[in-house]
Amino acid sequence: MQKESTVLTMQNNMSRLVLTRKLDEEIIIHQQNGILCSIKVSKIDGKQVRLAFDADPEVKIDRKEIYSKIRE
């Protein structure tokens, strides 16, 4: 089993969890009533990491710069 460094902090009134993941490993975001989203490391190429998100259509997923423009 991989030794994992986990850090939980508060920033901008939200909790931040920092995890280490390898290729094909997943992270699950959930509430008590079920899974909201799963995030999988689908590709690592040098300094770029490709993430695959699986979520119900009503869950909105955007890059931060897109979200910021929507919120303006």
C-alpha positions as CSV (number, residue, x, y, z in Angstrom):
1,M,0.0,0.0,0.0
2,Q,1.3,3.4,-1.0
3,K,2.1,5.8,1.9
4,E,-0.1,8.8,1.4
5,S,0.3,12.3,2.7
6,T,-3.1,13.7,3.6
7,V,-3.6,17.3,4.5
8,L,-6.9,18.8,5.6
9,T,-7.0,22.6,5.9
10,M,-9.6,25.4,5.6
11,Q,-9.3,28.0,2.8
12,N,-11.9,30.5,1.5
13,N,-14.5,29.0,3.9
14,M,-14.1,25.5,2.3
15,S,-12.1,22.5,3.4
16,R,-9.1,21.4,1.4
17,L,-8.0,17.8,1.3
18,V,-4.6,17.2,-0.5
19,L,-4.1,13.6,-1.7
20,T,-1.5,11.8,-3.7
21,R,-2.9,9.6,-6.5
22,K,-1.3,7.3,-9.1
23,L,-2.4,6.6,-12.6
24,D,-5.9,5.0,-12.7
25,E,-6.6,5.7,-9.0
26,E,-9.8,7.5,-8.1
27,I,-11.2,10.0,-5.6
28,I,-14.9,9.9,-4.7
29,I,-16.8,13.1,-3.7
30,H,-20.0,12.1,-1.8
31,Q,-22.7,13.1,0.6
32,Q,-24.7,10.9,3.0
33,N,-27.2,10.2,0.2
34,G,-24.7,9.0,-2.4
35,I,-21.8,9.8,-4.7
36,L,-21.7,13.3,-6.3
37,C,-18.6,12.7,-8.5
38,S,-15.7,10.4,-9.0
39,I,-12.4,11.7,-10.3
40,K,-9.9,9.4,-11.9
41,V,-6.3,10.1,-12.9
42,S,-6.5,8.9,-16.5
43,K,-3.2,10.1,-17.9
44,I,0.1,11.5,-16.7
45,D,2.4,13.1,-19.3
46,G,5.3,15.0,-17.9
47,K,3.9,17.9,-15.8
48,Q,0.4,17.4,-17.2
49,V,-2.2,15.3,-15.5
50,R,-5.5,14.3,-17.2
51,L,-8.5,13.9,-14.9
52,A,-11.7,12.1,-15.8
53,F,-14.9,13.2,-14.0
54,D,-18.0,11.0,-13.7
55,A,-21.1,12.7,-12.2
56,D,-24.8,13.0,-12.7
57,P,-25.8,15.6,-15.3
58,E,-27.1,18.0,-12.7
59,V,-23.7,18.3,-11.0
60,K,-21.9,21.1,-12.7
61,I,-18.1,20.7,-13.3
62,D,-16.0,23.6,-14.7
63,R,-12.4,24.7,-14.7
64,K,-11.9,27.5,-12.2
65,E,-11.3,30.1,-14.9
66,I,-14.6,29.2,-16.6
67,Y,-16.5,29.2,-13.3
68,S,-15.0,32.6,-12.5
69,K,-16.3,34.0,-15.8
70,I,-19.8,32.5,-15.2
71,R,-19.9,34.1,-11.8
72,E,-19.0,37.6,-13.1
